[in-house]
Amino acid sequence: MSFNIALSGVNAAQKDLDVTANNIANVNTIGFKESRAEFADVYANSIFANGKTQTGSGVKTAAVAQQFHQGALQFTNNSLDMAINGSGFFVMSNEQGSLDRSFSRAGAFRLNDQGYVVNSQGHFLQSFAANTDGTPTGLSLAATQPLRIPAKVGNPTATSNVDLSVNLPAGSAVITAAFDPQDSNTYSSSTSTVIYDSLGEAHTLTQYFVKKSVADTNAGTDNEWEMHAYVDGNNVFDAPLALVFDDNGALTSNAEKQTEAFAFLNNGSNPGQQVNIRLGEVTLFASSFEVSSMEQNGSTVGRLTKVDVGTDGLVRATFSNGTTQNLGIVALARFSNEQGLTQIGDTQWRESMLSGEALAGQPNTGVFGSVSAASLEQSNTNLTNELVDLITAQRNFQANSRALEVNSTLQQTILQIR
């Protein structure tokens, strides 16, 4: 019996050494979670045994329990590096379109040859589709999809609307000369913006404002102006747009004008493109000429210039054409019993019956932790504690080995009795 007791102690000490050595070996492994060897005594008894004299039957390994407390954050220069500050796991997939999911705390991500965000093993980071306001379209784990960073924003968009809000100076002098866009003395003020044709080529739209005299307009006041519109130096209005204001400086005339088709463009773009110049808040006050807003809805082809990841997991791309696009929201998962997860290597886990079913959610909501961009979670192994545990395990091993040696000596002595 004493041989078996001492042998179980040796095995337990060896298990403790193995667990401690594995923790030390992974002290620099990103997202690694240390383990702890937990032991229980072995006690065999029966209803007729004398419990006062039972010595026990040794020790056994009860569990090798993973410890999921937070590791320290290491900041990097890679915007795709992510760390979870709090609870939760990144959701990974081995293949595109596969519903087989694994889970990881290691956020060292990069792009593959198709622009997908992957880890060092080539597994795809899963995300939720995002609405334009940055909210997820759904939070189902089965609805997650691989996160992809496009190299360009897509096809160009032809400008169809230009919205303008402006204040015209009431004190401007009346212009009596015939309008000439080349002569600044023939108009009071002007402003320009860039618009795009169907091929994404940029063109300059310039609007000229001319204050007219009472004799020219028969309006009875000096509150009538004209607006001329030119694209790349070509007139796009059949006739100037009249802007009539009341005595409070508010616009009373038609606030929308459709230009002529861009028939003069010979670059292969859509010759029937129409652009609506829509006047918003146009006022005539005794102040300087001021453009309060100027917006158009066209764009050229944009190249990726920056990728940002928010604490809520929203991944947003910025492109060279000034547009931004919500690419997705990094998906996180949590479990009722994290210690029940099955380790599969490469700092990844799978759900098991002991862990419970994976529950998906958005970062920084509820019990889910936030995502820290350009950061990595270091191993949560405390090297000092592990070295102390290593010494303790070594002494336990030596003590149990000594017990085996003593038992062997006693049995040899007994065998030599004559």
C-alpha positions, 0 to 999 in steps of 0.5 A: 500500500505504501508503495502505491501511496508514494507512487501517487505522490510522485505522479502528482508532483510530476503533473504539477511540474508539467503544468508549471513548466507549460506555464513558463514555456508560454510566458510570451505567448499572446492570449495564453491563459495559465493553468493550475494543477488541482489535487484531491486525496484518495480515500477508500473505506467501507461501512465495516472499516474503522475510520479512526485507523484509515490512512488514505490511499494517496493523491490524484489529479482532480483537474488542470484548471485554466485561469482566465483572469486578464493579462496585461496589454501590450501596445503595438503599431499594427491597427489590426492587433486587438485585445479584449479588455474584459470577458469574452473571446474572439470568434474564429472560423477555419474556412469561409462559409463554415459554421464551425467556430473556435474561440481565442483571446489572441488578437494578433491579426493580419490580412491574407491575400484576399483582404480577409482579417486572419490570425497566424494560422490563417483562421478568419476573424468573424464579425457582425454586419453593421448598419450605417449608424454602427449598430449590428444587424444581428447578434446570432453566432451563426450570422457572423461572417469573415471580416474583410478590408477592401482595398477600394471603396467600390465603383464611382458614384455620379453626382446627382445632387448639390446642396448649397446654403449661403448668405449673400451680402445685402450691402453689395453693389448693384452689377450693371455690366453683362455677366462674364465668368472671366471678369470678377467685376461682373458678379458679386460673389462666387463659390465652387465645389467638385462634382463627379461624372459616371466614370469618377472623373472630377469636374469643377462646378462654380456658382456665380451670384449677381446683384441686379438693379431695380431697373433690370428686374422691375421687382421694386426693391434691390433684393433680387439676385441671379445665380449662374452655374458653370461646369469646367467653364461651360454654362449649364443653365439655359437662363440664370436662376432668379433669387428673390428675397423679402425685406427680412432677407429670406428667399422667396423664389424657387429653391431648386434648379436642374442643370442641363445634361453634361453633353459637352463632356466627351470623356466616355461618361454618361452623357445624360447625367443630370445634376440638381443644384438645390438651395437650402438656407439662402439668406440676404443679410447685412454681413459678408458672403458666407457658404454655410454648407456645400455638399454633393453626393458623388464620389470617385474611386477611393483607395484605403487610407486608414482602418479604425477599430472602436472599443465597441468593435466597430471596424471603420475604413477611411478612403482617399475620396473622403468617404468612410465605410462600416466594415463590420463589428468584431464578434465576441462570445462568452460561456457560462463556464470558461474553465470547461472549454476544450483546448485545441492548441494555437491559443484556441478553444472549442465549446464543450458540454462543460463550458455550455453553449457560446453566447454571442454579443457586441464588445463593450455591451453588457458583460462583454469586454471592450476591444482595444485596438493596436494592442495585444493581451499578453500571457497572464502567467506570473513568472515569479509565482511559477518559479516558486511553484517549480521549486515546491513541485521539485521538493514534493517530487524529491520527498515522494521519491524518498518515500519510495526509497524508504519503502524499498529499503524496508522491504529489502530488510524484511526479505533478508530476515532469516 
